[in-house]
Amino acid sequence: MEFKDILRELREEKGLTQAQLAEQLHFSLSIVNKWENGKKNPSVEAVKILAKFFNVTTDYILNMDN
């Protein structure tokens, strides 16, 4: 699974829209949309914020958990 799929799955498990996720984490809606559509990759700092918010490891969110 790619980052974009993992992010969408985690977001949907929390019952959040892209707009709600963006608002809660102080990201723009457009960046969340680009991540989920695979048009842009998140920065290292954004990955850390997302991992903490979803209570997963950065390795998990980047699909590096083996």
Buried (B, 14 or more C-beta within 10 A) or exposed (E): EEBBEBBBEBBEEEEBEBEBBBBEBEBEBEBBBBBBEEEBEBEEEBBEBBBEBBEBEBEBBBEEEE
